[in-house]
Amino acid sequence: MMFIKVRSNLWLLHTLVYCVLIIYLKVEGASDQVAITTIEGAVAKGAVCLDGSPPAYQFDAGFGEGVNNWLVHIQGGGWCNSVSDCRTRTYSLYGSSKRMKSSDYNFTGILSNKQELNPSFYNWNRVAMRYCDGSSFTGDIEAVDPATNLHFRGARVFNVIIEELLGKGMKSASNALLSGSFAGGLASILHCDKFKALFPSSTRVKCFSDAGYFAHVKDLYGEYKFEGYYDQVVTLHGSSKNLYRECTSIMKPSLCFYPQFTMPYVQTPVFISHSTYDTFQVQNISATPQADPSGQFAKCKQDINECSADQIQKLQDFRSEFLEAFLVAQNGTSRRGWFVNNCFTHGQCEYQTKWLGNPSSKLNHKAIAEAVGDWFYDRNSAVQLLDNQNVLPHYCIN
């Protein structure tokens, strides 16, 4: 029961992360705010947020040579694994479009419209798919309990937003990229082939996941406790029908919520941007309160400057386990790309200085923005960058 109680508040951590992100972007000088569009007609189709409100997105039109190219970026924000947890989300922008504002989500990093800040995608049609379902857009349950009025319809929300974008001209795209961060980064993997199937073979279509490779690894106790949390998410939302069938046919559906078990079946080219010391995973998969009842890791997992030598070694052990979970799913394919550093952070493509410009975040003299651009446009035969030199956890913002 303690496990469920603690995990049911994971979305609160993501909310805090996004609040910090918004402040950070404003300090950096983010792009102009982009208006929110709600799809009122989606309600009749049952494609709604947790509270029954219509889905929403933000759209900034492309220009110049990028006018026929489309970038669809999925917002993150954790998941909800219980009725009470999902009801709590309905009072926030992560469960209701009624709570959303254009200022909640600035277009910066991969969504920036400035060439010097986003050289490969700045003039594309750029879309932020707002996240309000709590299941990485996989849920689809018809019944609605009148006592809670909760709607588990994430997969329908994804479909109806994509349908609207196709009507806006995306169906004629020359290039299309489905991207996402955090829980949205997971969604970009789970929906990758579905997205590719919408376009003719002449369209270059790829997917990009930032901080969405949540690994099935052991905690400090040597147990897979986080697996139980995903069990609850997948069951509550009815997600199994929208996961890769090749995976669910051979293992329980919640395991197919993990990229390492799903990616072997993803046919569309995917690029992964991730840190081996992802702070969310360190705090919620490895050094959980249950695995650290005495709280010895409490300060370390918040600030690596507070870590003892033994704790640093445990973080390095987590790095090794993450890399094993990551590399085993790639199958040596050259169609995959990755940028895997050892920063103590969670998410990089939405933060401007992490996306482009920060020397300490570069691998092989390339920033993430440059690596993703080279991979998408096939400028290099393979863009697979892994930091094997500066292997200790460190902060990557000057």
Order of alpha helices (4+ residues) and beta strands (2+ residues): alpha-alpha-beta-beta-beta-alpha-beta-alpha-beta-alpha-alpha-beta-alpha-alpha-alpha-beta-alpha-beta-alpha-alpha-beta
